Amino acid sequence: MANLESHNGYYLWQYIPSIPAAILFSILFGIITVLHLWRMFRSRTWYCIAFATGGIFEFIGYVGRIFAHDRTGAIMPYVIQSVFILLAPALFAASMYMVLGRIIRCVRGEKYSIIRVSWLAKIFVGGDVFSFLIQAGGAGILVKGDSDAKTGENIIVGGLIVQVIMFGLFALSAIVFEVRMHRHAMASLYNSKVPWKETLHMLYYASLAIMVRSIVRVIQYIMGQGGYLLKKEWPLMLQSEWNRDRGLILNVDNGNGY
């Protein structure tokens, strides 16, 4: 029977990770990622590579949790699952930024975007990369499992806050674009045969999932290792379910020709 073990006197885990849950999500993310890669190569939508990479990150992270079940005192499984699961949503978000830009170009709605389309992906992906690097740096400090763990948590919180701000601005940009199209665009553009409105609404749902997930993660790390949300496994499983739903949504839209 698995027991909580310490690493150099520091408990990396506040609970024993569930093998069934880790297996389930590793399989789900593995399937979604393979389907996404297949559709990406078939439709040559290379801008979706960031999403596929995020799916690979999730898969690796949950495989790490499988190995961590009987090795809660080992640093490597903890590092693998912490870093890969933490950073995957930043890659999912990068694909969504590029999808919005392609939607706007596809319906010739550049003048209705509050951000110049040529800069849209650059700005948000740049912010995402910045958030990614901050979180990666914080995770690197956190997994040392020593007195610097609190510093690592604070750095991760900073990176997550950057992610929340950038994603809020992204959602606002998408909403303003749709409202302006509705009010000012010619009927031939607004009612285009290209399913841009459906895709945009799916982006809203995926955006909400990322936003909620990021806010929950901020609360988790503010509460610290001794906080309820990091001492229980169900919050991570709920976030993983949101990530899975987002993966299914974006996989449906991969290959629409944007």
N, C-alpha and C positions, 0 to 999 in steps of 0.2 A: 504493500500500500504506500502511495506517494505521501511524503511529508514535506512541510516547509523547511528548507535548509538555508543557512546564512552563507553569505560570501564575504569572507574576512570580517565576520561579525556584523555585517549589514544585510538585512533581508531585502532582496531585490523584489520579491513578490509578496503581496499581502493576501494572496489566496493561491490555491493550486489550479492552474489553468485546465479547463475541461478538454479532454481529448475528443469526445464526440463533436463538440461545437467547433473545435479547430479543424477537424477532418471535414465537417460539413462545409464550412466557409472556404477552406482551401479548394475543395471540389467545385463549389459554386463559382468562385472567382477564376479558377482554372478554366472551366467551361466557357464562361463569359469572355475571358481573354482570348481563348482560341477562336471563338466565333467572331470576335471583333477583328482579330488579325486576318482571318479568312476573308471577311467582308472588306477590310481595308485593302488587302492585296488585290482582291477582285475588282474593286471600284477605283483603285489607285488614289484613295484619299489619304495621302501620306501625312497630312496635318494631324491625323488621329493617332499618330505614333505615341504621343504623350499619354493618351488615355490607355493604350495597350501596355505601356511601360508601368503605369499606375496599377493596372490589373496584375501584372507580374509581381510588383512590389507586395500587393495584398496577398497573393498566393504564397510568396516566400515567407511573409510575416506569419501567416497561419501555420505553415509547416514548422516554423521556428517554435510556435506555441505547442505543437505536438511533441517535439523533442524536449521542451521545457517541463512537461508534466512530471517526469521522473527526475528532473535535474534542476530544481528550483534554486539550487545554490551555484549553478554554473553560469558564468557570465556570458558566454557566446550565444546560447539560445535566447537569453533575455535581450541582448543587444540586437540580434536579428529581428525578433518580433517587434521590439520597441521602435526601432528606426524605420523599418519598412512600412509598418502599419501607420505610423505617424505621418510619413511623408507622401504616401500614395495619393491622398485627396488633392494635394497641390498639383500633381500631374493631371488628375481628372479635370481640375479647374482650367488648366492651360488649354486643353482641347476645347472646352466650352467657349473660351474667349475667341478662339480662332473660328469656331462655328458661327458665332454672331457676326463677325466681320464678313464671312462668306455669304451669310443670309442677306446682309445689307447690300452687298455687291450684286448678288443674284437678282434682286428685285429692283436694282438701280435706285436704291433709296439713300444714297450717300448724303444728300443734302438734308435728310431728316435725322441724321445721327448727331448727337451733341458732341461727339469726339470724332475728329477726322479719321475716316476708316483706315487709312494707311498707318495711323498711329494707334488705333484701338488695340489690336493684339499686342503690339510692342509695349504699350503702357501697362496693360494688365498682366501679360506674361512676365514683364520685367518685375512688377510688384510681387508676382507669384514666386519668381526665382529668388527674390530678396527674402520673402517669407520662408521659402524652402531652406535657404542657407542658414537663416537664423535658427530655425527649428532643428536642423541637422547639427549645428554647433551646440545647441542646448542639449540635444539627445546624446551627443558625444560626451559631454560633461556629466550628464545624469547617470549614464550607465557605468561610470566608474565606481559608483556605489560607495562613495566616501563622504567626507564633510562638504564637498562641493555639490552634492546632489541638489540642495536648495537653489543654488545659483543656476544649475542646469534647468530646473523647473521654471525659474523666473525668465530665463532666456527663451524657453519654449513658449511661455505665455506671451512674451513680446512678439514672437513670430506669428503666433495664432491671431493676435490682435491685428497685426498688419494684414493677415489673410482675410479677416472679417471685414476690415475697412475696404480693401480692394474689391472684395466680392460684393459688398453693398453698393459700391460705385458701379460695378459691372451690371448688377441687377437694375439699378436706376437707369443706366444707359439703354438697356434693352427695353424697359417699360416706356421710356420717353420716345424711343424710336417707333414703337408700335403705336403709341398715341398720336404722334405726328403723322404717321402713315395713314391712320384712320381719318384724321382731320383734313389733311392737305393733299394726299397723293391722289393721282388719277385713279378711277375705278379699275382701269386695265392693269395698274400696278398692284393696287391693294387686293384685288381679286385674282391675282396671278394664279395660273395652274400649278405653279411650284408651291408645294405645301409649306410655305415659310411660316404662316401663323401657327400651324400645328407644331412645327419644330420649335418655334420660339416659346410656345406654352410648355413644351416638354423641358426646354432649358430653364424655365421658371421653376418647375418642380425640382429639377436636379440642383438648381441654385439654392433653393430652400433647404434641401437635404444637406448640402455643403455648409450653408450658413448655420443651421441648427447644430450640425456635428462640430463645427469649429467653436461655437459658443459653449457647447457642453465640454469640449476639451479645455477651453480656457478656465471654466469653473473647476474642472477636475484638477488642473495643475495649480490653481490658486489655493484650493483646499489642501493640496500637498499629498504626500505618500500616505499619511495617516487619515486622509479624508475619506468619506463614505464612497465617493464615486470611483476612487482608485483602489479601494479595498474590496470592491465587488466586481464580478465579471460581467454582469448583465448590461451595464452601460456600454461597454465595448461591443457586446453582441448586438445591441440595438443600433449602434453607429454602423456596424458592419452590414446590418440589414438595409440601412439607408444607402450605404455605398453600393450594395448589390442592386437595389432598385435603380439607382442612378446608372449603374452599368448596363442594365437591361434597357433603360430608356435610350441611352446614347448609342447602344448597339442597334436598336431599331432604326435610328436615324442615320447611322453610318451607311453611306452609299446612296444618299438621296440626290447626290449630284451638286452639292454646294461647293 
